[in-house]
Amino acid sequence: MWNGKGRIVGITDDFHNDNLRFGIEPMIFMYSENIGSHYFIKLSGKAALTEQIELIGDVFRKHNPDYPFEYTFLDDVFNQEYQTERVIGSSP
């Protein structure tokens, strides 16, 4: 990718990564120490959410002290993405 070499460490089933109005398209999740600022993390349902976020924030700040730790939840992103459909669907 981008004229570089990499190593495939896993493959996942197809899933929607974008608005459901679009089809499923190929996607690469890539780790780079030099590129990227967004990470997707699946949290365990066994530990308290606030504790998990604090731990992730601690790791982030340890390795990125010059950048603020900010996060969002995908369900909030999806809710915002489909706000238009909800408004149209609730119109009389």
C-alpha positions in Angstrom: 0.0 0.0 0.0 1.3 3.4 -1.0 4.3 1.6 -2.5 5.3 0.1 0.8 5.2 -3.4 2.2 3.1 -4.7 5.0 2.0 -7.8 6.8 -1.6 -9.1 6.9 -2.4 -10.1 10.5 -6.1 -10.8 10.1 -9.1 -10.9 7.9 -12.7 -10.1 9.0 -16.1 -10.8 7.5 -17.6 -8.1 5.3 -19.4 -5.3 7.2 -20.8 -1.9 6.5 -18.2 0.7 7.2 -20.2 3.6 5.7 -23.8 4.8 5.4 -26.1 1.8 4.8 -27.2 3.5 1.6 -23.9 2.4 0.1 -22.8 -1.1 -0.5 -20.0 -2.9 1.3 -16.7 -2.0 -0.1 -13.1 -3.3 0.5 -11.3 -1.7 3.4 -7.9 -2.0 5.0 -7.2 -1.3 8.7 -3.6 -0.2 9.0 -1.4 0.5 11.9 1.4 3.1 11.4 3.5 4.9 13.9 3.7 7.8 11.5 0.3 8.0 9.9 -3.2 8.2 11.3 -4.9 9.6 14.3 -8.1 7.5 14.5 -8.3 4.2 16.1 -11.3 1.8 16.5 -11.4 0.0 19.8 -13.9 -2.5 20.9 -14.4 -2.3 24.6 -15.1 -5.3 26.9 -18.5 -5.5 28.4 -17.0 -6.9 31.5 -15.3 -3.8 32.9 -16.9 -0.4 33.6 -16.9 1.9 30.6 -15.4 4.9 32.5 -12.5 2.7 33.7 -11.7 1.4 30.2 -11.8 5.0 28.7 -9.5 6.2 31.5 -7.0 3.4 30.8 -7.1 4.0 27.1 -6.6 7.7 27.7 -3.6 7.0 30.0 -1.9 4.9 27.2 -2.7 7.5 24.6 -1.3 10.4 26.7 1.8 8.3 27.5 2.6 7.9 23.8 1.1 11.2 22.5 1.7 13.8 25.2 1.4 16.7 22.8 -2.1 15.7 21.5 -5.4 15.8 23.3 -7.2 12.5 24.0 -10.6 12.7 22.3 -13.1 9.9 21.7 -16.5 9.3 20.3 -18.7 6.3 20.2 -19.7 4.7 16.9 -23.4 4.5 17.9 -23.3 8.3 18.3 -21.7 8.7 14.9 -24.3 6.4 13.4 -27.2 8.2 15.1 -25.9 11.5 13.6 -25.4 9.9 10.2 -29.1 8.8 10.1 -30.6 11.9 11.6 -32.0 13.0 8.2 -33.8 9.6 7.8 -35.3 9.9 11.2 -36.6 13.4 10.5 -38.0 12.4 7.1 -39.5 9.3 8.6 -41.3 11.2 11.3 -42.8 13.8 9.1 -46.7 13.7 8.8 
